[in-house]
């Protein structure tokens, strides 16, 4: 029974990760630092493409083996306007109520976004409330490096016929 519950948590986490649910404002406001020496222009950008993902369940640190909690690693390959890889970790929790679960994850993305290279970190938060999903994926503030310094935004995951894609609305300061 314990293994069966773990499988349920993994399945629910997978649904939360891949269902492409949730909606949020498509705009992000960003105020340039008043002390900046150079003038910055902030423009909303849109990126889209596909990705492949592999979730690998990890052993529990809990010696009692609480089957409602799970942990997984995330490995992604992004294609399209974002070319690169994503590596992360996910924590999940299931409940006795069918269709209710939660996951949180942190994912470090390394690659090129519209020709600009660097890394950034995504924070995932997914909730399933009796079958009604909500997902939020946000760039962690000040996590952009190299040509992606100043990156801010939100990502949406879409799953159609088993294929995964993303829509990424972001801002990136361009100095003049």
SETI-439494 format. One record per atom (N, C-alpha, C, O): residue in one letter; x, y, z. Coordinates in steps of 0.02 Angstrom, whole numbers. Each point is the difference from the previous one (the first is absolute). Example, Ala and Ser with C-alpha at 12.3 -4.5 7.8 and 13.67 -1.06 7.14 Angstrom:
BEGIN
(atom 'a' (660 -284 390))
(atom 'a' (-45 59 0))
(atom 'a' (45 60 0))
(atom 'a' (52 -1 33))
(atom 's' (-70 54 -69))
(atom 's' (42 59 3))
(atom 's' (-39 55 37))
(atom 's' (25 55 8))
This chain:
BEGIN
(atom 'x' (41 -59 0))
(atom 'x' (-41 59 0))
(atom 'x' (43 63 0))
(atom 'x' (-17 49 -32))
(atom 'x' (75 -51 68))
(atom 'x' (43 57 4))
(atom 'x' (26 18 -70))
(atom 'x' (-1 59 -19))
(atom 'x' (24 -108 -20))
(atom 'x' (25 13 -68))
(atom 'x' (-55 27 -45))
(atom 'x' (12 43 -42))
(atom 'x' (-72 -68 51))
(atom 'x' (-57 23 -40))
(atom 'x' (-13 74 12))
(atom 'x' (-14 38 -47))
(atom 'x' (18 -16 111))
(atom 'x' (-9 71 17))
(atom 'x' (55 43 -29))
(atom 'x' (-13 55 -24))
(atom 'x' (75 -80 25))
(atom 'x' (56 37 -30))
(atom 'x' (-11 9 -74))
(atom 'x' (12 55 -27))
(atom 'x' (-35 -106 -6))
(atom 'x' (-15 5 -72))
(atom 'x' (-53 53 -12))
(atom 'x' (4 38 -48))
(atom 'x' (-54 -36 92))
(atom 'x' (-53 51 -6))
(atom 'x' (28 70 6))
(atom 'x' (-19 44 -37))
(atom 'x' (65 -34 85))
(atom 'x' (31 66 8))
(atom 'x' (40 18 -62))
(atom 'x' (-4 57 -23))
(atom 'x' (42 -105 -4))
(atom 'x' (39 13 -60))
(atom 'x' (-46 18 -58))
(atom 'x' (15 47 -38))
(atom 'x' (-69 -82 30))
(atom 'x' (-48 14 -54))
(atom 'x' (-30 68 9))
(atom 'x' (-5 39 -49))
(atom 'x' (-16 -22 109))
(atom 'x' (-30 66 13))
(atom 'x' (52 54 -13))
(atom 'x' (-17 52 -30))
(atom 'x' (78 -62 51))
(atom 'x' (53 50 -12))
(atom 'x' (11 9 -74))
(atom 'x' (9 56 -24))
(atom 'x' (-9 -111 -12))
(atom 'x' (8 4 -73))
(atom 'x' (-57 39 -32))
(atom 'x' (11 40 -45))
(atom 'x' (-71 -51 69))
(atom 'x' (-58 36 -26))
(atom 'x' (8 75 15))
(atom 'x' (-11 42 -43))
(atom 'x' (31 -26 105))
(atom 'x' (11 70 18))
(atom 'x' (53 32 -43))
(atom 'x' (-8 57 -22))
(atom 'x' (62 -94 9))
(atom 'x' (55 28 -39))
(atom 'x' (-18 9 -73))
(atom 'x' (20 50 -30))
(atom 'x' (-58 -96 2))
(atom 'x' (-10 0 -72))
(atom 'x' (-67 24 -24))
(atom 'x' (-10 8 -60))
(atom 'x' (-37 4 104))
(atom 'x' (-68 14 -22))
(atom 'x' (-7 68 -35))
(atom 'x' (-50 11 -34))
(atom 'x' (97 33 43))
(atom 'x' (-5 64 -33))
(atom 'x' (-58 41 26))
(atom 'x' (-35 33 -39))
(atom 'x' (26 -34 103))
(atom 'x' (-57 34 29))
(atom 'x' (20 65 32))
(atom 'x' (59 16 6))
(atom 'x' (-109 20 14))
(atom 'x' (11 63 34))
(atom 'x' (7 56 -51))
(atom 'x' (23 -10 -56))
(atom 'x' (-45 67 77))
(atom 'x' (10 59 -42))
(atom 'x' (19 57 46))
(atom 'x' (-17 1 59))
(atom 'x' (51 45 -87))
(atom 'x' (21 57 39))
(atom 'x' (8 59 -47))
(atom 'x' (-3 -7 -61))
(atom 'x' (13 65 90))
(atom 'x' (8 60 -41))
(atom 'x' (60 -10 -46))
(atom 'x' (52 -25 21))
(atom 'x' (-60 44 -83))
(atom 'x' (52 -8 -50))
(atom 'x' (50 58 1))
(atom 'x' (44 3 -43))
(atom 'x' (-51 42 90))
(atom 'x' (47 55 3))
(atom 'x' (36 0 66))
(atom 'x' (-27 -22 50))
(atom 'x' (87 47 -51))
(atom 'x' (40 5 60))
(atom 'x' (28 70 2))
(atom 'x' (31 23 -49))
(atom 'x' (-41 12 103))
(atom 'x' (28 66 5))
(atom 'x' (69 -4 30))
(atom 'x' (13 -43 43))
(atom 'x' (30 87 -65))
(atom 'x' (68 0 24))
(atom 'x' (24 72 1))
(atom 'x' (-2 34 -51))
(atom 'x' (24 -10 108))
(atom 'x' (25 67 5))
(atom 'x' (76 -1 -1))
(atom 'x' (31 -33 41))
(atom 'x' (-1 69 -88))
(atom 'x' (73 2 -2))
(atom 'x' (27 32 64))
(atom 'x' (-33 43 30))
(atom 'x' (92 -63 -10))
(atom 'x' (34 28 58))
(atom 'x' (16 73 -14))
(atom 'x' (33 16 -49))
(atom 'x' (-57 28 92))
(atom 'x' (9 72 -9))
(atom 'x' (74 19 1))
(atom 'x' (19 51 -28))
(atom 'x' (23 -91 61))
(atom 'x' (70 15 4))
(atom 'x' (40 -26 -60))
(atom 'x' (61 9 -3))
(atom 'x' (-95 -41 -44))
(atom 'x' (36 -27 -58))
(atom 'x' (31 56 -40))
(atom 'x' (-31 51 -12))
(atom 'x' (93 -62 -10))
(atom 'x' (36 50 -38))
(atom 'x' (-26 3 -71))
(atom 'x' (-6 54 -29))
(atom 'x' (-11 -112 0))
(atom 'x' (-25 -3 -68))
(atom 'x' (-76 -3 1))
(atom 'x' (-30 -25 47))
(atom 'x' (0 52 -100))
(atom 'x' (-72 -2 -7))
(atom 'x' (-21 -71 -22))
(atom 'x' (32 -29 -43))
(atom 'x' (-85 3 73))
(atom 'x' (-25 -67 -17))
(atom 'x' (-68 6 -34))
(atom 'x' (-41 41 18))
(atom 'x' (31 -84 -67))
(atom 'x' (-64 -6 -33))
(atom 'x' (-29 -68 17))
(atom 'x' (33 -51 -10))
(atom 'x' (-94 49 37))
(atom 'x' (-32 -63 18))
(atom 'x' (-55 -14 -50))
(atom 'x' (-45 41 -9))
(atom 'x' (49 -98 -24))
(atom 'x' (-51 -19 -49))
(atom 'x' (-23 -71 15))
(atom 'x' (40 -44 18))
(atom 'x' (-106 32 -26))
(atom 'x' (-26 -68 8))
(atom 'x' (20 -41 -61))
(atom 'x' (-9 22 -57))
(atom 'x' (36 -80 69))
(atom 'x' (20 -46 -53))
(atom 'x' (-39 -65 8))
(atom 'x' (-23 -16 55))
(atom 'x' (17 -21 -109))
(atom 'x' (-36 -63 1))
(atom 'x' (45 -53 -32))
(atom 'x' (28 10 -54))
(atom 'x' (-22 -67 87))
(atom 'x' (38 -56 -26))
(atom 'x' (-45 -61 1))
(atom 'x' (-43 -7 44))
(atom 'x' (53 -37 -91))
(atom 'x' (-39 -63 -1))
(atom 'x' (42 -54 -32))
(atom 'x' (49 13 -35))
(atom 'x' (-70 -74 48))
(atom 'x' (35 -58 -28))
(atom 'x' (-25 -64 34))
(atom 'x' (-52 -1 32))
(atom 'x' (92 -50 -41))
(atom 'x' (-17 -66 29))
(atom 'x' (53 -20 50))
(atom 'x' (54 29 4))
(atom 'x' (-70 -81 34))
(atom 'x' (50 -28 45))
(atom 'x' (-16 -73 14))
(atom 'x' (-57 -22 -4))
(atom 'x' (110 -15 21))
(atom 'x' (-7 -68 24))
(atom 'x' (19 2 74))
(atom 'x' (43 38 21))
(atom 'x' (-76 -81 18))
(atom 'x' (14 -1 72))
(atom 'x' (4 -71 25))
(atom 'x' (-36 -45 -23))
(atom 'x' (81 35 70))
(atom 'x' (7 -65 33))
(atom 'x' (-3 13 76))
(atom 'x' (41 37 27))
(atom 'x' (-89 -69 6))
(atom 'x' (-6 3 73))
(atom 'x' (26 -66 29))
(atom 'x' (-19 -54 -22))
(atom 'x' (64 59 71))
(atom 'x' (28 -60 31))
(atom 'x' (-16 2 75))
(atom 'x' (27 42 36))
(atom 'x' (-70 -89 -13))
(atom 'x' (-15 -3 72))
(atom 'x' (64 -13 41))
(atom 'x' (43 -38 -21))
(atom 'x' (-39 71 79))
(atom 'x' (58 -7 44))
(atom 'x' (-23 -35 64))
(atom 'x' (-58 3 19))
(atom 'x' (106 -35 15))
(atom 'x' (-15 -33 63))
(atom 'x' (-20 52 52))
(atom 'x' (26 56 1))
(atom 'x' (-71 -76 43))
(atom 'x' (-23 44 53))
(atom 'x' (51 2 56))
(atom 'x' (32 -50 16))
(atom 'x' (-23 109 14))
(atom 'x' (42 7 60))
(atom 'x' (-36 -25 62))
(atom 'x' (30 -12 52))
(atom 'x' (-96 5 -58))
(atom 'x' (-42 -21 55))
(atom 'x' (5 -76 10))
(atom 'x' (-22 -38 -43))
(atom 'x' (51 17 98))
(atom 'x' (10 -72 13))
(atom 'x' (-67 -36 8))
(atom 'x' (-4 -60 -13))
(atom 'x' (-48 96 33))
(atom 'x' (-66 -31 9))
(atom 'x' (-34 -10 -68))
(atom 'x' (-48 -38 -5))
(atom 'x' (74 71 -48))
(atom 'x' (-27 -10 -66))
(atom 'x' (-69 31 -11))
(atom 'x' (-45 -35 -23))
(atom 'x' (36 98 40))
(atom 'x' (-64 35 -9))
(atom 'x' (-16 1 -74))
(atom 'x' (31 37 -39))
(atom 'x' (-80 -76 18))
(atom 'x' (-17 -9 -70))
(atom 'x' (-35 62 -30))
(atom 'x' (-6 4 -61))
(atom 'x' (-15 43 102))
(atom 'x' (-33 60 -28))
(atom 'x' (51 51 -25))
(atom 'x' (-18 46 -37))
(atom 'x' (81 -52 57))
(atom 'x' (52 46 -20))
(atom 'x' (46 -32 -51))
(atom 'x' (16 -59 4))
(atom 'x' (4 99 -54))
(atom 'x' (46 -25 -51))
(atom 'x' (51 52 -18))
(atom 'x' (-8 60 13))
(atom 'x' (62 -83 -45))
(atom 'x' (54 43 -22))
(atom 'x' (25 -27 -67))
(atom 'x' (8 -60 -8))
(atom 'x' (5 105 -39))
(atom 'x' (23 -20 -67))
(atom 'x' (52 49 -26))
(atom 'x' (2 58 20))
(atom 'x' (39 -83 -66))
(atom 'x' (44 45 -37))
(atom 'x' (-34 14 -68))
(atom 'x' (-38 -41 -25))
(atom 'x' (54 99 -2))
(atom 'x' (-28 22 -65))
(atom 'x' (58 10 -48))
(atom 'x' (49 34 17))
(atom 'x' (-54 -62 -77))
(atom 'x' (47 12 -54))
(atom 'x' (-39 19 -61))
(atom 'x' (-43 -38 -23))
(atom 'x' (56 98 -4))
(atom 'x' (-36 25 -59))
(atom 'x' (48 19 -56))
(atom 'x' (57 19 12))
(atom 'x' (-82 -24 -73))
(atom 'x' (33 25 -60))
(atom 'x' (-49 49 -33))
(atom 'x' (-53 -21 -22))
(atom 'x' (72 85 20))
(atom 'x' (-42 51 -31))
(atom 'x' (21 11 -73))
(atom 'x' (59 -2 -17))
(atom 'x' (-109 15 -25))
(atom 'x' (11 14 -71))
(atom 'x' (-44 60 -20))
(atom 'x' (-51 13 31))
(atom 'x' (72 23 -82))
(atom 'x' (-38 57 -24))
(atom 'x' (35 64 18))
(atom 'x' (61 6 -7))
(atom 'x' (-99 44 30))
(atom 'x' (29 64 19))
(atom 'x' (46 -6 60))
(atom 'x' (46 41 8))
(atom 'x' (-57 -91 33))
(atom 'x' (45 -18 55))
(atom 'x' (32 -67 -17))
(atom 'x' (-34 -51 -5))
(atom 'x' (99 52 -5))
(atom 'x' (38 -61 -15))
(atom 'x' (45 -15 59))
(atom 'x' (44 41 16))
(atom 'x' (-54 -98 17))
(atom 'x' (43 -15 57))
(atom 'x' (-26 -58 41))
(atom 'x' (-40 -40 -23))
(atom 'x' (64 38 84))
(atom 'x' (-18 -54 46))
(atom 'x' (-27 29 65))
(atom 'x' (15 57 18))
(atom 'x' (-56 -96 15))
(atom 'x' (-25 16 66))
(atom 'x' (14 -57 47))
(atom 'x' (-14 -58 -17))
(atom 'x' (40 72 75))
(atom 'x' (14 -50 52))
(atom 'x' (-32 24 64))
(atom 'x' (7 59 19))
(atom 'x' (-43 -104 15))
(atom 'x' (-33 23 61))
(atom 'x' (-20 -56 46))
(atom 'x' (13 -58 -11))
(atom 'x' (-47 79 65))
(atom 'x' (-26 -46 49))
(atom 'x' (-71 19 17))
(atom 'x' (-18 59 3))
(atom 'x' (-23 -110 8))
(atom 'x' (-71 9 13))
(atom 'x' (-19 -36 65))
(atom 'x' (24 -56 13))
(atom 'x' (-66 88 26))
(atom 'x' (-30 -31 59))
(atom 'x' (-75 -4 -13))
(atom 'x' (-30 46 -26))
(atom 'x' (-1 -103 45))
(atom 'x' (-71 -10 -11))
(atom 'x' (-34 -23 64))
(atom 'x' (31 -27 46))
(atom 'x' (-96 39 -44))
(atom 'x' (-41 -27 55))
(atom 'x' (-69 -16 -28))
(atom 'x' (-31 40 -35))
(atom 'x' (8 -100 51))
(atom 'x' (-67 -21 -18))
(atom 'x' (-44 1 62))
(atom 'x' (24 5 56))
(atom 'x' (-89 -10 -68))
(atom 'x' (-47 -2 56))
(atom 'x' (-46 -60 -9))
(atom 'x' (0 -31 -53))
(atom 'x' (-39 14 104))
(atom 'x' (-47 -55 -7))
(atom 'x' (-57 17 -49))
(atom 'x' (-35 -45 -23))
(atom 'x' (25 109 8))
(atom 'x' (-54 21 -44))
(atom 'x' (23 -7 -73))
(atom 'x' (51 30 -19))
(atom 'x' (-88 -68 -20))
(atom 'x' (18 -10 -70))
(atom 'x' (2 67 -37))
(atom 'x' (-46 41 5))
(atom 'x' (101 -30 -42))
(atom 'x' (7 60 -40))
(atom 'x' (28 60 38))
(atom 'x' (-1 56 -26))
(atom 'x' (25 -66 88))
(atom 'x' (29 55 38))
(atom 'x' (73 -16 16))
(atom 'x' (15 -52 28))
(atom 'x' (29 98 -47))
(atom 'x' (72 -10 11))
(atom 'x' (35 67 -11))
(atom 'x' (-31 49 -20))
(atom 'x' (96 -49 33))
(atom 'x' (39 61 -8))
(atom 'x' (71 -19 -20))
(atom 'x' (24 -55 16))
(atom 'x' (10 100 -52))
(atom 'x' (71 -8 -11))
(atom 'x' (33 69 -1))
(atom 'x' (-31 50 -17))
(atom 'x' (94 -49 37))
(atom 'x' (43 58 -6))
(atom 'x' (65 -25 -32))
(atom 'x' (20 -56 11))
(atom 'x' (11 99 -50))
(atom 'x' (63 -19 -31))
(atom 'x' (43 61 -12))
(atom 'x' (-25 56 -7))
(atom 'x' (90 -67 4))
(atom 'x' (49 50 -19))
(atom 'x' (38 -30 -59))
(atom 'x' (23 -57 3))
(atom 'x' (-17 97 -57))
(atom 'x' (32 -24 -62))
(atom 'x' (49 52 -23))
(atom 'x' (-17 59 -9))
(atom 'x' (80 -79 -2))
(atom 'x' (50 45 -29))
(atom 'x' (4 -13 -75))
(atom 'x' (12 -56 -21))
(atom 'x' (-23 109 -18))
(atom 'x' (0 -5 -73))
(atom 'x' (66 30 -25))
(atom 'x' (19 55 20))
(atom 'x' (15 -92 -63))
(atom 'x' (62 23 -32))
(atom 'x' (-9 -2 -74))
(atom 'x' (-19 -52 -28))
(atom 'x' (32 108 -6))
(atom 'x' (-8 -1 -73))
(atom 'x' (-1 68 -30))
(atom 'x' (30 47 25))
(atom 'x' (-67 -42 -81))
(atom 'x' (-5 61 -39))
(atom 'x' (-73 17 -9))
(atom 'x' (-40 -41 -22))
(atom 'x' (22 103 39))
(atom 'x' (-68 25 -6))
(atom 'x' (1 56 -52))
(atom 'x' (29 54 12))
(atom 'x' (-60 -66 -69))
(atom 'x' (2 48 -55))
(atom 'x' (70 25 -13))
(atom 'x' (11 60 -8))
(atom 'x' (37 -106 5))
(atom 'x' (69 17 -16))
(atom 'x' (43 25 57))
(atom 'x' (59 14 -10))
(atom 'x' (-87 -6 69))
(atom 'x' (38 24 58))
(atom 'x' (13 -58 47))
(atom 'x' (-47 -34 22))
(atom 'x' (110 22 -6))
(atom 'x' (18 -59 40))
(atom 'x' (8 17 73))
(atom 'x' (16 56 19))
(atom 'x' (-27 -107 22))
(atom 'x' (7 7 72))
(atom 'x' (-40 -53 36))
(atom 'x' (-22 -49 -30))
(atom 'x' (12 60 94))
(atom 'x' (-41 -45 41))
(atom 'x' (-51 41 38))
(atom 'x' (7 61 8))
(atom 'x' (-59 -95 15))
(atom 'x' (-50 30 45))
(atom 'x' (-35 -56 36))
(atom 'x' (4 -58 -19))
(atom 'x' (-40 76 73))
(atom 'x' (-34 -49 42))
(atom 'x' (-75 11 -4))
(atom 'x' (-24 57 3))
(atom 'x' (-13 -113 -10))
(atom 'x' (-73 2 0))
(atom 'x' (-27 -30 65))
(atom 'x' (26 -50 24))
(atom 'x' (-77 82 4))
(atom 'x' (-35 -26 58))
(atom 'x' (-68 -26 -24))
(atom 'x' (-38 38 -29))
(atom 'x' (24 -102 42))
(atom 'x' (-64 -31 -18))
(atom 'x' (-43 -8 62))
(atom 'x' (26 -17 54))
(atom 'x' (-90 29 -60))
(atom 'x' (-48 -15 53))
(atom 'x' (-64 -24 -33))
(atom 'x' (-34 38 -35))
(atom 'x' (16 -100 47))
(atom 'x' (-60 -29 -30))
(atom 'x' (-45 -30 52))
(atom 'x' (22 -35 45))
(atom 'x' (-87 49 -51))
(atom 'x' (-50 -26 46))
(atom 'x' (-56 -31 -40))
(atom 'x' (-23 28 -50))
(atom 'x' (-1 -86 73))
(atom 'x' (-58 -32 -29))
(atom 'x' (-51 -4 55))
(atom 'x' (11 -34 50))
(atom 'x' (-68 68 -58))
(atom 'x' (-53 2 51))
(atom 'x' (-60 -39 -28))
(atom 'x' (-41 28 -37))
(atom 'x' (36 -92 56))
(atom 'x' (-55 -44 -22))
(atom 'x' (-7 1 -76))
(atom 'x' (-55 3 -27))
(atom 'x' (113 -5 -6))
(atom 'x' (1 -3 -73))
(atom 'x' (7 67 -34))
(atom 'x' (10 3 -61))
(atom 'x' (-15 52 98))
(atom 'x' (8 66 -30))
(atom 'x' (72 23 11))
(atom 'x' (20 12 57))
(atom 'x' (18 -5 -111))
(atom 'x' (71 15 7))
(atom 'x' (15 76 -1))
(atom 'x' (-38 39 -28))
(atom 'x' (93 -21 59))
(atom 'x' (28 68 -4))
(atom 'x' (76 -7 -1))
(atom 'x' (29 -35 42))
(atom 'x' (3 68 -89))
(atom 'x' (72 -4 -7))
(atom 'x' (29 69 -8))
(atom 'x' (-26 41 -37))
(atom 'x' (81 -28 72))
(atom 'x' (37 63 -7))
(atom 'x' (73 -17 -7))
(atom 'x' (29 -35 42))
(atom 'x' (2 60 -96))
(atom 'x' (72 -9 -10))
(atom 'x' (28 70 -11))
(atom 'x' (-18 35 -48))
(atom 'x' (63 -14 92))
(atom 'x' (26 68 1))
(atom 'x' (76 0 1))
(atom 'x' (31 -42 33))
(atom 'x' (-1 90 -68))
(atom 'x' (72 9 4))
(atom 'x' (17 28 69))
(atom 'x' (-30 49 23))
(atom 'x' (78 -80 11))
(atom 'x' (22 23 65))
(atom 'x' (36 68 -10))
(atom 'x' (46 4 -41))
(atom 'x' (-66 48 78))
(atom 'x' (31 65 -8))
(atom 'x' (76 -2 7))
(atom 'x' (27 -33 44))
(atom 'x' (6 69 -89))
(atom 'x' (73 8 1))
(atom 'x' (38 -66 -11))
(atom 'x' (58 -5 19))
(atom 'x' (-91 -45 -49))
(atom 'x' (34 -64 -12))
(atom 'x' (34 -3 -68))
(atom 'x' (39 -46 -13))
(atom 'x' (-53 94 -32))
(atom 'x' (29 -1 -66))
(atom 'x' (75 15 1))
(atom 'x' (23 42 39))
(atom 'x' (15 -78 -81))
(atom 'x' (72 12 -4))
(atom 'x' (19 17 -72))
(atom 'x' (-39 -8 -46))
(atom 'x' (101 31 38))
(atom 'x' (29 16 -65))
(atom 'x' (-46 47 -39))
(atom 'x' (-15 55 24))
(atom 'x' (-7 -74 -84))
(atom 'x' (-42 43 -41))
(atom 'x' (-73 -1 22))
(atom 'x' (-42 34 -30))
(atom 'x' (26 -72 82))
(atom 'x' (-69 -3 26))
(atom 'x' (-8 35 68))
(atom 'x' (-50 -10 34))
(atom 'x' (100 50 -15))
(atom 'x' (-6 40 62))
(atom 'x' (-61 46 -7))
(atom 'x' (-8 32 -52))
(atom 'x' (-33 -29 103))
(atom 'x' (-59 42 -1))
(atom 'x' (-62 -34 -27))
(atom 'x' (-52 32 -7))
(atom 'x' (56 -97 -9))
(atom 'x' (-57 -37 -26))
(atom 'x' (-54 -6 53))
(atom 'x' (13 -14 58))
(atom 'x' (-76 25 -79))
(atom 'x' (-58 -10 43))
(atom 'x' (-56 -27 -44))
(atom 'x' (-2 15 -60))
(atom 'x' (-43 -55 87))
(atom 'x' (-55 -24 -40))
(atom 'x' (-34 -61 28))
(atom 'x' (16 -25 54))
(atom 'x' (-64 0 -94))
(atom 'x' (-40 -58 18))
(atom 'x' (-5 -47 -59))
(atom 'x' (-1 21 -58))
(atom 'x' (-2 -86 73))
(atom 'x' (-3 -51 -52))
(atom 'x' (-64 -40 7))
(atom 'x' (-25 -11 55))
(atom 'x' (-2 -9 -111))
(atom 'x' (-60 -42 -3))
(atom 'x' (19 -65 -34))
(atom 'x' (35 1 -51))
(atom 'x' (-57 -57 77))
(atom 'x' (12 -65 -30))
(atom 'x' (-64 -24 -32))
(atom 'x' (-54 3 30))
(atom 'x' (60 -27 -92))
(atom 'x' (-58 -25 -38))
(atom 'x' (15 -72 -20))
(atom 'x' (55 -15 -22))
(atom 'x' (-105 -29 30))
(atom 'x' (7 -69 -22))
(atom 'x' (-57 -14 -49))
(atom 'x' (-58 5 18))
(atom 'x' (76 -24 -79))
(atom 'x' (-48 -17 -51))
(atom 'x' (20 -67 -31))
(atom 'x' (56 -7 -26))
(atom 'x' (-101 -41 28))
(atom 'x' (14 -67 -27))
(atom 'x' (66 -29 25))
(atom 'x' (37 -31 -38))
(atom 'x' (-23 42 102))
(atom 'x' (61 -28 30))
(atom 'x' (63 39 -14))
(atom 'x' (53 -18 25))
(atom 'x' (-56 71 -64))
(atom 'x' (58 42 -17))
(atom 'x' (1 61 46))
(atom 'x' (-52 30 12))
(atom 'x' (111 -13 12))
(atom 'x' (8 55 47))
(atom 'x' (26 62 -36))
(atom 'x' (46 -4 -41))
(atom 'x' (-76 61 57))
(atom 'x' (25 63 -26))
(atom 'x' (-5 53 54))
(atom 'x' (-30 -11 53))
(atom 'x' (62 68 -66))
(atom 'x' (0 55 49))
(atom 'x' (-15 65 -36))
(atom 'x' (12 8 -59))
(atom 'x' (-39 38 98))
(atom 'x' (-6 70 -19))
(atom 'x' (31 39 58))
(atom 'x' (-18 -9 58))
(atom 'x' (64 52 -75))
(atom 'x' (39 36 50))
(atom 'x' (-6 75 -14))
(atom 'x' (26 24 -50))
(atom 'x' (-59 12 94))
(atom 'x' (-5 73 -5))
(atom 'x' (51 29 49))
(atom 'x' (-2 -15 60))
(atom 'x' (47 56 -86))
(atom 'x' (53 25 42))
(atom 'x' (21 71 -18))
(atom 'x' (-14 25 -54))
(atom 'x' (48 6 102))
(atom 'x' (31 64 -12))
(atom 'x' (75 -8 12))
(atom 'x' (22 -42 40))
(atom 'x' (15 81 -76))
(atom 'x' (73 -2 6))
(atom 'x' (25 70 -15))
(atom 'x' (-10 26 -55))
(atom 'x' (42 4 104))
(atom 'x' (23 69 -9))
(atom 'x' (54 2 -54))
(atom 'x' (46 -40 -1))
(atom 'x' (-54 89 -43))
(atom 'x' (51 11 -51))
(atom 'x' (31 68 14))
(atom 'x' (-34 51 0))
(atom 'x' (100 -51 11))
(atom 'x' (33 63 16))
(atom 'x' (22 36 -63))
(atom 'x' (16 -32 -50))
(atom 'x' (-16 98 52))
(atom 'x' (19 42 -57))
(atom 'x' (61 41 17))
(atom 'x' (24 39 -41))
